[in-house]
Amino acid sequence: MKLYPSLVNKLETPREALLACLAFPLSHRPRLRPTNAVERLNREIARRSDVVQIFPNEQARLRLIAALAMKWAEEWATGKRYLDLELLYL
């Protein structure tokens, strides 16, 4: 492509990484693309931070964010079934 040679070069170099999602089952692909979970976690952090308004120090803010992230990670690991991993082993 003559118009954007640097863009073409950037897209051709990590070709395997760009197409890695195609190795997953068809039913997983719609859930691999969006960042809804990350956006929801960011909104939850913002909501909780608004309640506190002023943190006494950096460590207090990091403790709040870490606690929320750990809670979400635990829920995803135990409760929610976002992707059916059984399909990967068929």
Biotite code that builds the C-alpha atoms (Angstrom):
import biotite.structure as struc

atoms = struc.array([
    struc.Atom([0.000, 0.000, 0.000], chain_id="A", res_id=1, res_name="MET", atom_name="CA", element="C"),
    struc.Atom([1.515, 3.281, -1.094], chain_id="A", res_id=2, res_name="LYS", atom_name="CA", element="C"),
    struc.Atom([-0.425, 5.667, 1.133], chain_id="A", res_id=3, res_name="LEU", atom_name="CA", element="C"),
    struc.Atom([0.414, 4.253, 4.547], chain_id="A", res_id=4, res_name="TYR", atom_name="CA", element="C"),
    struc.Atom([3.537, 2.064, 4.318], chain_id="A", res_id=5, res_name="PRO", atom_name="CA", element="C"),
    struc.Atom([4.389, 2.422, 8.021], chain_id="A", res_id=6, res_name="SER", atom_name="CA", element="C"),
    struc.Atom([0.891, 1.304, 8.999], chain_id="A", res_id=7, res_name="LEU", atom_name="CA", element="C"),
    struc.Atom([1.073, -1.721, 6.711], chain_id="A", res_id=8, res_name="VAL", atom_name="CA", element="C"),
    struc.Atom([4.449, -2.640, 8.179], chain_id="A", res_id=9, res_name="ASN", atom_name="CA", element="C"),
    struc.Atom([3.106, -2.396, 11.738], chain_id="A", res_id=10, res_name="LYS", atom_name="CA", element="C"),
    struc.Atom([0.143, -4.634, 10.906], chain_id="A", res_id=11, res_name="LEU", atom_name="CA", element="C"),
    struc.Atom([2.175, -7.253, 9.068], chain_id="A", res_id=12, res_name="GLU", atom_name="CA", element="C"),
    struc.Atom([4.845, -7.659, 11.742], chain_id="A", res_id=13, res_name="THR", atom_name="CA", element="C"),
    struc.Atom([2.659, -9.084, 14.581], chain_id="A", res_id=14, res_name="PRO", atom_name="CA", element="C"),
    struc.Atom([0.343, -10.982, 12.241], chain_id="A", res_id=15, res_name="ARG", atom_name="CA", element="C"),
    struc.Atom([0.083, -14.037, 14.533], chain_id="A", res_id=16, res_name="GLU", atom_name="CA", element="C"),
    struc.Atom([-0.813, -11.878, 17.512], chain_id="A", res_id=17, res_name="ALA", atom_name="CA", element="C"),
    struc.Atom([-3.501, -10.047, 15.571], chain_id="A", res_id=18, res_name="LEU", atom_name="CA", element="C"),
    struc.Atom([-5.135, -13.303, 14.491], chain_id="A", res_id=19, res_name="LEU", atom_name="CA", element="C"),
    struc.Atom([-4.732, -15.173, 17.791], chain_id="A", res_id=20, res_name="ALA", atom_name="CA", element="C"),
    struc.Atom([-8.438, -14.797, 18.604], chain_id="A", res_id=21, res_name="CYS", atom_name="CA", element="C"),
    struc.Atom([-9.265, -17.002, 15.606], chain_id="A", res_id=22, res_name="LEU", atom_name="CA", element="C"),
    struc.Atom([-7.764, -19.978, 17.441], chain_id="A", res_id=23, res_name="ALA", atom_name="CA", element="C"),
    struc.Atom([-10.588, -19.833, 19.997], chain_id="A", res_id=24, res_name="PHE", atom_name="CA", element="C"),
    struc.Atom([-13.994, -21.449, 19.490], chain_id="A", res_id=25, res_name="PRO", atom_name="CA", element="C"),
    struc.Atom([-16.525, -19.348, 17.606], chain_id="A", res_id=26, res_name="LEU", atom_name="CA", element="C"),
    struc.Atom([-18.689, -18.937, 20.721], chain_id="A", res_id=27, res_name="SER", atom_name="CA", element="C"),
    struc.Atom([-15.783, -17.300, 22.636], chain_id="A", res_id=28, res_name="HIS", atom_name="CA", element="C"),
    struc.Atom([-14.909, -14.685, 20.044], chain_id="A", res_id=29, res_name="ARG", atom_name="CA", element="C"),
    struc.Atom([-17.618, -12.124, 20.840], chain_id="A", res_id=30, res_name="PRO", atom_name="CA", element="C"),
    struc.Atom([-16.462, -12.046, 24.465], chain_id="A", res_id=31, res_name="ARG", atom_name="CA", element="C"),
    struc.Atom([-12.766, -11.693, 23.687], chain_id="A", res_id=32, res_name="LEU", atom_name="CA", element="C"),
    struc.Atom([-13.108, -8.361, 21.919], chain_id="A", res_id=33, res_name="ARG", atom_name="CA", element="C"),
    struc.Atom([-14.935, -6.011, 24.285], chain_id="A", res_id=34, res_name="PRO", atom_name="CA", element="C"),
    struc.Atom([-13.458, -4.482, 27.398], chain_id="A", res_id=35, res_name="THR", atom_name="CA", element="C"),
    struc.Atom([-16.756, -4.358, 29.287], chain_id="A", res_id=36, res_name="ASN", atom_name="CA", element="C"),
    struc.Atom([-15.353, -6.013, 32.412], chain_id="A", res_id=37, res_name="ALA", atom_name="CA", element="C"),
    struc.Atom([-12.446, -3.568, 32.616], chain_id="A", res_id=38, res_name="VAL", atom_name="CA", element="C"),
    struc.Atom([-14.732, -0.605, 32.034], chain_id="A", res_id=39, res_name="GLU", atom_name="CA", element="C"),
    struc.Atom([-17.124, -1.827, 34.720], chain_id="A", res_id=40, res_name="ARG", atom_name="CA", element="C"),
    struc.Atom([-14.261, -2.243, 37.203], chain_id="A", res_id=41, res_name="LEU", atom_name="CA", element="C"),
    struc.Atom([-13.060, 1.288, 36.398], chain_id="A", res_id=42, res_name="ASN", atom_name="CA", element="C"),
    struc.Atom([-16.572, 2.661, 37.005], chain_id="A", res_id=43, res_name="ARG", atom_name="CA", element="C"),
    struc.Atom([-16.741, 0.804, 40.331], chain_id="A", res_id=44, res_name="GLU", atom_name="CA", element="C"),
    struc.Atom([-13.373, 2.228, 41.395], chain_id="A", res_id=45, res_name="ILE", atom_name="CA", element="C"),
    struc.Atom([-14.532, 5.728, 40.424], chain_id="A", res_id=46, res_name="ALA", atom_name="CA", element="C"),
    struc.Atom([-17.813, 5.270, 42.302], chain_id="A", res_id=47, res_name="ARG", atom_name="CA", element="C"),
    struc.Atom([-16.060, 4.133, 45.478], chain_id="A", res_id=48, res_name="ARG", atom_name="CA", element="C"),
    struc.Atom([-13.434, 6.887, 45.172], chain_id="A", res_id=49, res_name="SER", atom_name="CA", element="C"),
    struc.Atom([-16.167, 9.517, 44.941], chain_id="A", res_id=50, res_name="ASP", atom_name="CA", element="C"),
    struc.Atom([-17.520, 8.374, 48.295], chain_id="A", res_id=51, res_name="VAL", atom_name="CA", element="C"),
    struc.Atom([-14.139, 8.827, 49.969], chain_id="A", res_id=52, res_name="VAL", atom_name="CA", element="C"),
    struc.Atom([-13.334, 12.022, 47.991], chain_id="A", res_id=53, res_name="GLN", atom_name="CA", element="C"),
    struc.Atom([-9.968, 12.694, 49.648], chain_id="A", res_id=54, res_name="ILE", atom_name="CA", element="C"),
    struc.Atom([-7.511, 9.925, 50.382], chain_id="A", res_id=55, res_name="PHE", atom_name="CA", element="C"),
    struc.Atom([-5.048, 10.527, 53.223], chain_id="A", res_id=56, res_name="PRO", atom_name="CA", element="C"),
    struc.Atom([-2.166, 9.097, 51.162], chain_id="A", res_id=57, res_name="ASN", atom_name="CA", element="C"),
    struc.Atom([-1.260, 7.072, 48.066], chain_id="A", res_id=58, res_name="GLU", atom_name="CA", element="C"),
    struc.Atom([-1.289, 3.771, 49.982], chain_id="A", res_id=59, res_name="GLN", atom_name="CA", element="C"),
    struc.Atom([-4.910, 4.288, 51.033], chain_id="A", res_id=60, res_name="ALA", atom_name="CA", element="C"),
    struc.Atom([-5.979, 4.747, 47.433], chain_id="A", res_id=61, res_name="ARG", atom_name="CA", element="C"),
    struc.Atom([-4.000, 1.686, 46.327], chain_id="A", res_id=62, res_name="LEU", atom_name="CA", element="C"),
    struc.Atom([-5.566, -0.409, 49.113], chain_id="A", res_id=63, res_name="ARG", atom_name="CA", element="C"),
    struc.Atom([-9.056, 0.507, 47.906], chain_id="A", res_id=64, res_name="LEU", atom_name="CA", element="C"),
    struc.Atom([-8.243, -0.302, 44.282], chain_id="A", res_id=65, res_name="ILE", atom_name="CA", element="C"),
    struc.Atom([-6.491, -3.552, 45.218], chain_id="A", res_id=66, res_name="ALA", atom_name="CA", element="C"),
    struc.Atom([-9.399, -4.651, 47.411], chain_id="A", res_id=67, res_name="ALA", atom_name="CA", element="C"),
    struc.Atom([-11.898, -4.021, 44.605], chain_id="A", res_id=68, res_name="LEU", atom_name="CA", element="C"),
    struc.Atom([-9.713, -5.803, 42.046], chain_id="A", res_id=69, res_name="ALA", atom_name="CA", element="C"),
    struc.Atom([-9.281, -8.816, 44.347], chain_id="A", res_id=70, res_name="MET", atom_name="CA", element="C"),
    struc.Atom([-13.022, -8.978, 44.968], chain_id="A", res_id=71, res_name="LYS", atom_name="CA", element="C"),
    struc.Atom([-13.751, -8.924, 41.234], chain_id="A", res_id=72, res_name="TRP", atom_name="CA", element="C"),
    struc.Atom([-11.052, -11.519, 40.511], chain_id="A", res_id=73, res_name="ALA", atom_name="CA", element="C"),
    struc.Atom([-12.529, -13.838, 43.139], chain_id="A", res_id=74, res_name="GLU", atom_name="CA", element="C"),
    struc.Atom([-16.034, -13.434, 41.720], chain_id="A", res_id=75, res_name="GLU", atom_name="CA", element="C"),
    struc.Atom([-14.809, -14.184, 38.218], chain_id="A", res_id=76, res_name="TRP", atom_name="CA", element="C"),
    struc.Atom([-12.809, -17.210, 39.367], chain_id="A", res_id=77, res_name="ALA", atom_name="CA", element="C"),
    struc.Atom([-15.587, -18.764, 41.423], chain_id="A", res_id=78, res_name="THR", atom_name="CA", element="C"),
    struc.Atom([-18.967, -17.408, 40.455], chain_id="A", res_id=79, res_name="GLY", atom_name="CA", element="C"),
    struc.Atom([-19.296, -16.112, 36.959], chain_id="A", res_id=80, res_name="LYS", atom_name="CA", element="C"),
    struc.Atom([-18.878, -18.286, 33.908], chain_id="A", res_id=81, res_name="ARG", atom_name="CA", element="C"),
    struc.Atom([-17.761, -15.825, 31.263], chain_id="A", res_id=82, res_name="TYR", atom_name="CA", element="C"),
    struc.Atom([-16.214, -18.383, 28.908], chain_id="A", res_id=83, res_name="LEU", atom_name="CA", element="C"),
    struc.Atom([-16.878, -22.098, 28.758], chain_id="A", res_id=84, res_name="ASP", atom_name="CA", element="C"),
    struc.Atom([-13.343, -23.456, 28.999], chain_id="A", res_id=85, res_name="LEU", atom_name="CA", element="C"),
    struc.Atom([-14.536, -26.987, 28.298], chain_id="A", res_id=86, res_name="GLU", atom_name="CA", element="C"),
    struc.Atom([-14.793, -25.998, 24.620], chain_id="A", res_id=87, res_name="LEU", atom_name="CA", element="C"),
    struc.Atom([-11.027, -25.424, 24.500], chain_id="A", res_id=88, res_name="LEU", atom_name="CA", element="C"),
    struc.Atom([-10.281, -29.062, 25.274], chain_id="A", res_id=89, res_name="TYR", atom_name="CA", element="C"),
    struc.Atom([-12.552, -30.679, 22.698], chain_id="A", res_id=90, res_name="LEU", atom_name="CA", element="C"),
])
